[in-house]
């Protein structure tokens, strides 16, 4: 990734090694003013190490970190950290009131209680916890405690906000509410943010830019929609939620549409790949719709319509993950209500619909 102008924090040639073993290797990375960079990856990918380097907590073994263009050295670390704020998975609140917890960072930075009261009140209100100002932290629910931690960080008006899996310990309804409120705050205030998470939904909800970190290597960085819709490799594709990956060959091309043969099926793909190229066709489950019965006669237009049979149904919350044998295993995500209305069952004949813009092609192997 080219490091562009307007970046608040940049990494160049950064490598971190422990006992001679490289755990992080990032040739270039930029955190841009007013944007949220969401870094996703599995456990052990190096996400926390990356956050420590970005936050000037840990110096890299090699390479350089720059904050607003100035190189960060171990001697500068404390001064740089004071221009940032962090929120972790656990809120780490003191046994004090919500108001006092939010005001704590201001006190550490020499802002008196009277001078900071207005700022504290504003952020309590922004996170919907103004009514809890006098409550002791030990009486808070998980969601209330995390809202308090977020307010405590943002009241400092940091130049960079660092979030280390801050929502992972919350139950699903609470988590969704906190993420929604936090997303509105980040967009309204244009807070420069780095979010570390293993959760794709969090990255999609909050990230303007998304980076995929695996085995210490940043495999892809780009706009959120681009990373999830056009992964650069099969490894990235599987991690960002692509469940159908099938080998194929480009049989023909008409303008921007390639006709891909895969397992005896002809599939239209809106990606201008030349004929005879071997490809890997990737398709997200939420891009596939299922209809009972065989395909109806008529022109398909820009839709692909593949006949198949249901081979597996797996509940996934309010959704059903349906695997269809279309000559290759194709996975669709169907709402529980739709599955019930169609009476979906193993062995049932269905037609899988998806637009030509839905698949993404990777080089074949």
Secondary structure, DSSP 8 states (H G I E B T S, - for coil): ----TTEEEEEEEEEEEETTEEEEEEEEEEEETT-EEEEE--TTSSHHHHHHHHTTSS--SEEEEEETTEE--GGGHHHHHTTEEEE-SS----SSBHHHHHHHHHHHTT--HHHHHHHHHHHHHHTT-GGGTTSBGGG--HHHHHHHHHHHHHTT--SEEEEESTTTTS-HHHHHHHHHHHHHHHHHHT--EEEEES-HHHHHHH-SEEEEEETTEEEEEEEHHHHHHS-SSHHHHHHTTEEEEEEEEEEEEETTEEEEEETTEEEEESS---TT-EEEEEEEGGG-EEEESS--SS--TTEEEEEEEEEEEEEETTEEEEEEESSSEEEEEEEHHHHHHHT--TT-EEEEEEETTT-EEEE--
